[in-house]
Amino acid sequence: MLQDVILKKVAEEIGGNYRPATIEEESKGIDGIIIIDDKQIPVSIKSKTYVNQEKHLPEELEGHLIIYEKKKNKIIVDYSGLLDL
């Protein structure tokens, strides 16, 4: 699944580990957890299209947002919100 690939790549790039969300966490809009040292950071992974429509959607997201955009033959990932933690 694309979310797992993005979660793994972001964790590697920021020097951490990751795990998928539990069923309970998923019910809160969390897609996975980035683990840095002893800190667990909940994240939601959403497409840029979703984020642009977010004001029209009822879902409440918990966690830090990772945004991706599919281009011709690549995926651009923005996890800049995690860098300030």
ChimeraX attribute file (.defattr): number of C-alpha atoms within 10 A of each C-alpha:
attribute: neighborCount
match mode: 1-to-1
recipient: residues
	/A:1	5
	/A:2	10
	/A:3	17
	/A:4	15
	/A:5	9
	/A:6	19
	/A:7	22
	/A:8	18
	/A:9	16
	/A:10	20
	/A:11	17
	/A:12	13
	/A:13	9
	/A:14	14
	/A:15	12
	/A:16	17
	/A:17	18
	/A:18	20
	/A:19	16
	/A:20	18
	/A:21	19
	/A:22	12
	/A:23	11
	/A:24	9
	/A:25	17
	/A:26	15
	/A:27	13
	/A:28	15
	/A:29	19
	/A:30	23
	/A:31	26
	/A:32	24
	/A:33	23
	/A:34	25
	/A:35	17
	/A:36	14
	/A:37	9
	/A:38	7
	/A:39	10
	/A:40	15
	/A:41	15
	/A:42	21
	/A:43	24
	/A:44	21
	/A:45	26
	/A:46	17
	/A:47	15
	/A:48	17
	/A:49	12
	/A:50	15
	/A:51	15
	/A:52	9
	/A:53	9
	/A:54	14
	/A:55	9
	/A:56	9
	/A:57	9
	/A:58	7
	/A:59	10
	/A:60	11
	/A:61	17
	/A:62	16
	/A:63	18
	/A:64	18
	/A:65	20
	/A:66	22
	/A:67	20
	/A:68	21
	/A:69	14
	/A:70	12
	/A:71	8
	/A:72	5
	/A:73	5
	/A:74	8
	/A:75	12
	/A:76	13
	/A:77	18
	/A:78	15
	/A:79	17
	/A:80	12
	/A:81	11
	/A:82	15
	/A:83	7
	/A:84	5
	/A:85	6
